[in-house]
């Protein structure tokens, strides 16, 4: 048993160190990501498990020899690191200024947010009270192709409400509408929005740009059918994470690009705002990557099915940075500082370039200490970010209803978490 206690203590310390310093090497990248992701976003659950494991091992005789005492010391250090992670997440602050959203301010002028409630992960898949969910609605049907979406909307009837398109991630090859964006969609529905969690074709069966074309088909469907679900067909925003963040940015920046709207080129596919989470924005320039993202085996063999070296123009056409212009809609870009899958420098350079040309607000929030896909779980940090996104988008919708232009570029404080 002393060696069991030693193993538990060493595991606790390794998890805490990996959360702070994630590995980026080819071999350790994926396991380091998953370990860090679960450690950071489920830190309270992990802390309870660590303390229970250490306590049981010590009670069962783990302290009868020196390895047990060494394991206990390591476990205490690991648990302390987990506590620090919890405290950092609880400090997460997303401050919006000049966004048009009403803020409840404290005496020092900072916004008050309600305390985040700890939720057991499976419960995030259950619709909140007051939310109605319509599942598996077909939005595109051609031959054997049937693409579906889920609608999250207020249960109470009322005037037409703003719409929000959610695009799941999964490296363009996996993922489903049932798995991602659920905390955000439930919260937005409670606040009076209608959310559409949209599936699209995935690689390797799909070849770029079929993913984007499918999402454009959704917007065309939305224009015709939004009122059936209580949404305003003239007001749609878009959000998504990872590959969904990449697609979110492209949807927002390529309105009316005929290449991505074959057969429905005249349909208005513009959106009012974009909120990409931890996305990829440039497939051609390496920047924070050892090689360009487009040159990876995933992109060449499974998504594009062509050589990056022989046809870099195809990868440039799939890069959001290619379509930056002064007419870009408002953007709220969100990324984690400890993201080991998509380096945070990718978001920083995209925001800098977009701010150089866009006339619309470009806000940026960097979640300190946060991993990739942090918002999948309704953690303390997720609650703060979701509230910030809702206030930002609600402020834009209020400007729309008042007939005014989007508010001037706001300020988003970097997360203390």
N, C-alpha and C positions, 0 to 999 in steps of 0.2 A: 503493500500500500504506500510506503514512502515514495516509491518511484512513480506511482500513479499521481500522487500529489505534486511531485516534481514536474511531470508531464503537463498537468493542468496549469500549474503556475507558469511554465515556459510558454504554453499556448496563449495564455492571457496576455503575457507581456509582448509576444510576437504580434498578436492582433492589434494591440495598442500602438506599437511601433509602425506597423504597416499602415494603419490609418493616418498616421502623421507623415510617413515617408513612403508612399506607394511605389512599387517597383514598376519600371517601364521596359525592362528587357523582354525580348521575344518570348522566352520560356515562362517567365513569371508574370507577364502582363495580365493575362486573364485571371489566374487564381488570386493575384494581388488585388485586382479590381473587385472581384466578388467578395473577398474577405474584408476589404476596406469599406465597400458599399454597405454590407450588412452590419459591420462594426459601428460605423458612423451613424447610419440612419435608424438602427435598432439598438442604440447604445443602452437605453434603460433595460431592455429585455436581456441584452448580453450581460449587463452588470448583475442582474438578478441570478442569471445562470452561473456566472463566475463565482459569486459569493456562495451560492448553494453547493456548487461542485467542490470548492475549496473546503467549505465547512464539513461536508459529508466525508470527504477524504481524510480530513484531520480527525474527525470523530471516530472513523473506522481504523485508526492506528497509523495514520500517515505521518505522525510526528514521533514515531518510535525510533527513527534513525535520521542522520543528518540530511539525506536527500529530501526528506519531507520538509524539514525546516527551510532548506534552500528553495524548495518549490513554493512554500508559503510566502517567503520573501518576494519571490518573483511574481506570484499571484497578486500580492498586495500592490506591487508597482504597476502591474497590468490593470488592476481594478482602479487605481488612482488615475491612470491614463484614460480609462473609460469614463470616469466621473468628470474629468476635464472636458472630454468630448461632449458630454451632456450639458455641462455649463455653457460651453461655447455655442452649442445649438440653441440654447434658451436665450442667448443674447442676440440672436439674429434679428436684424432690423432692416427693413426696406422702407426708406423714406422717400415719398414723392412730393415734390414741390412744383407748383404751377402746372399740375396735371389736369386741373379742372374737377378733381374728385374731392368731395367734402371730407375733411379730416377732423377727427376728434383730437385736439391738441392738449398736451399737458402744460403746466405753467411755464415751462422752458421753451414751448413752441414745437416740441417733437410730437409726432402722432402717437396716440394710444391705440394699441391693438389688443383685442381680447386674448387672454391666455390660451395657448394651444393645449388641446386635450389629448392625452396619450391614447392612441387607438390601437388595439390588437390588429396586426396587418390584414387578416382575412376580412375584417369588418369594413375595410375601405372599398370592398367590392359590393357592398350592400347599399342601395340608394338611401339617401337621408330622408327623413320625414319631410313631407311637402314636395318631394321630387317624384315626377312620373317618368318612367323609362319605357320607350317604345323600341323594341329590339328587332334586329334583322330586317330592316326595311331596304328593299332593293332600290338602288339609285341608278344603276347602269346594267342593262341586259342586252347583250348582243350574241346571238347564237347560244353557245354553251357558257358564255361568260355571264356571271351574276355577281355583282359587287354590292355589298350590304353596309349598312350603317346602323348605329344606335342613337336614339334621340333622348337627351336628358332635358327636361323642361319643368317649370313650376306646375304643380298639380292644380292650382287655382287658375281659372280662366281670367283673361284680362286683355288689355290692348296688345298690339303687336310688340314683341320684345326683340332686343338685339340678339344676333346669332353668333355662335362661336364654333369654328371648325377645329377639331382635334385630330392631329396626324400622328399615329404611333411610330415609334422607332423600331430598331432591330436590324441595323446594318443593311437595310434594303432587302433582306432575305428571310427574316422571321418577324414575328409580332402579330398582334391582333387587337381589334378594338375593345376586346373584353379585358385587356391587361394593363393599359396605360391611360393616363390622364383622368382617372376616375375621381381622385380627391378634388381636382380642379373642377371637373364638370359638375359634380354634386354641389360644390360650393357655389359655382356660378348660377346653377339652377335655383338654389335657395335665394340668391340675390336678384332673381328676375331675368336671367338669361336663358336662351335655348341653345344647348350644346349638341353638336353632331360629331360623334366619334366614328371616323370613316376608315373603312378598309380599302386597300388598293392591291393591285397585283404585285407579287413579290418575285424576286430573282431566286434561282436561275431560270425559272419558267418565263418570267418577264424580262425584257431587254430594255434598257434605258433608251428613250424617255417615257416608256409606257407607264411607269409609276406616276410621273407628273401629269401625263395626259388623263389618267383615271381621276386624279384629284381635280383637274379642270372640269371634267364631266360632272363631278359633284357640284361644283359651283353653278354650272348651267342648270343642274337639277334643282339646286337651292333657289335660284331665281324663279322657277316655276312653282315649286311646292312648299316654300317656306311658310306661307300663310296657313297651310293645312296643319302646321304644328305650332302655330302661334308666334312665328318669327317674322321679322321685318325683312322682306327680300332685298331691300336696298341697304341693309347694314349687316355686314358679315366681317368678323375678324378671324384670324387663323393662329393656331399655336401647335406646338409639337416638340418632341425632344429627340436628340441624337440624329439618326437618319430622318426622323420626323422634323427636327429643327432645320436640317438642310432643305427639306421639301417645303417647310413653312416659309423660309426665306425666298425660295424660288417662286412659290405661289404668289407671294406678295410683290415680287419684283418683275414678274413676266406677264402681267395682265395684257391680254390682247396679242401676245406673240403667236403668230399663226402656226409655227412649227409645233407648238404644244397644244393646239386646238384644231386638229385635222377634222374637217367636216362641220365644225361649229365656230369658225373663225370670227364671226360677227357677234358672238355672245360676250357680254360684259363679264369678265372673270376677275375684276378688281376686288380688293378687300380694303377694309377701312383701317386695319392695323395688323401688325404681326408681332407675336411673342415667341421667338424661338428659344428653346432650352438646349444648352450644350450641343450646338450644331456644328456641322462642317460647312464652311463657306467658300473655300478655295481648293479645288482639286488639282490645280496646276502648279502653283508656287509652293515649295516645301515649307518655308517659314519655320514653324515650330516642329515640323515633321523631319525625320531623317531623309525621307524621300517624299515626293508629292503623293498626296492621298490617292490620286488617280492612277499612280504607277503601282499600287499594291495589287497583289494577286486577286484579292476579293473584288476589286473594282474592274480589273481587266478581264478576268475569267468568268465571273458570275454575273456582274451587273451590266457592264458595257459589251462584253464579249468581243473586244477588239484591243489592239495594242496601243498603249499610251504613247510609246515612242513614234509609232507610225501615224497616229491621228490625234495629236494633242488638242486639236480644235474641238473634237467631240467632247472632251472632258472640260474644256473651257466653257462650252455652251451649257454644261451642267453645273457650273459654279455660280453661286449667287453674286459674287463680286463682279461678274461680267455685266450684270444688268443694273449696277448702281447708277442712279440718276437723281436729279433734283426733284423729280415727281414721285419718288418712293413714298409709300405710306408711312405713318408713324411706326417706329420699331421700339420694342422693349426686349433687349437681349439679356439672357440670364445664363450664367455659367458658374461652375464650382472651381475653386482655386486648386483643389487636389485632384482634379479630374485626370485619371491615368489613361483613359481611352482617347479622349480628344483634348489635347493640352489647352489650358486656358488662354494661351497666347493666340490661338486661333480666333477666339471671340474678340479679344482686344484689338487685333488688327482689322477685323471686319468692322467693328464699331468705329474705329478711327477713320477708315476709308468712307464709310457711309456718312459720317458726320461732315466730311469734307465736301460732299456734294448735295446732300438732301436738304430740302427746305422744311421738312417735317421733323417733329421731335424724334430724337434717337436717345433712348435711355439705356443704361447698362447697370446691371447688378451682378456683382461677383461674390458668390457665397464662400466666405473664408472657411477653409477646412472641409469643404463639401466635395464628395465624389461625383462621378458620372451617375445619372439617373436617380439623383437624390430625391426627386419628387414622387417616385413611384409609391413610397410609403407615406402615410399621413403623419410624419414626424413633427417635432417642434419647428424645425426649420421650414418644412414644407408648408405648414400652416401660415407662417409669416409671409412666405413668398406668394402663396395663393391669395392671401388678403391683399398684398401689394398689387398683384396682377389685376385682381377684380377692381380695385379702386382706380387704377390707371385706365382700364378699358371703360369703366363706367363713366369716368371723367370725359373721355373721348366721345362716348355716346351722348352725354349731356350736351356737349358742344354741337354735336350733329343735330340734336333736337332743337337747339336754340338757333340753328342756322349759322353758327360762327365757324371760323377755321379751327383746326387743331391748336391746342395750346402751345405756347413757346416751349423749347426744349427744357425739360425738367431736370432735377437733380436726383440721383439715386445714390444713397450712401452705400458703401461697401459693407457687406455683412460683417458683424463682429464674430459670427459663428464660423 
